């Protein structure tokens, strides 16, 4: 069985272990998705992304130990919103 996915959404917040991304479902309702990530990837996301930036996430689905909550194990992040440079156009 193949377990891979790619999503695009807005970054809501990030910690050292995971980030929360806002998505719109088929009814155009906002929902949140938890994406876990490694330390190095987490550092890059926190360095280059801000709240409400649009990002793409590639990964696979997993469950937390002890419950049935799904989350995405992040393998790659694509920064789709560029960071504004002070004094730049």
N, C-alpha and C positions, 0 to 999 in steps of 0.2 A: 504494500500500500504506500502511495506517495503522500507525504505530509508536508506540503510547502504552500506558502501564500505570500502575497504582496498586497499591501494596503497603502493608501495615501490619506493623510489627515492632518489636523492641526495639533501641534504640541501644546498640551495643557500644563504639565509640569514634569520635572525629572528629579530623580534622586540618584544615589550611587548605584543602586541595584535595578531600577526600572524607570520607565516613563509612562505617562498616561497620554493617549492620543484621542482626540475627539473626531468622530466620524459621523456622517449622516447615513441613516439606513434607508431602505427602499421607500419608506413613508416620509422621508425628509425630516425625520426626528433625529436629534443629536444623541449619540451614545458614546460611551467611553470604553477604551480597550487598554488593558495593561500589557506592556511589552517589557519583559525582563532583558537585561543586557550585561555583558562583561564589563569589567572595570575600565579597560582601555576604550571601548566603544562608548561607555558612559561619559568618560572624560571628554571625548570628541564632541558628543552631542551637547554637553553643557558648555563647552567652549564656543561652538559655532552656531548654536540654535538658541532662540529666545521663545518665550511664551507666544503662542499664536502663529509661529512659523509653520509653513507647510512642509512636511517631510514624507518621504516614502520609506516603508519598512518592509524588508524581506526577511522571512523566518519560517518557523513551524509552530504548530499548536502543541501545547503541553498542559497538564493539569498540576495544580498544587498538591503536595503530599497531604493526605488526610481529608481532602474535600474534592468536590467535582467542579471547581472553578477553573475555567479555561483561561489561559493567557498565551501570548505570543513570545517565543524565545527568539530574540532578534539576532539575525546573522549579519545584516547589512542595513545601513541607513543612508538614504540619499537626501541631501539638503536641497530642497526645491525653492526655498526663499533665501535670497542672498542677504548677508548682513550689511546694513548701511554703514558707510564710512563717513566720519565727521568731515564736513567741508566738501564732500564729494557730491556728484550729481547723480 
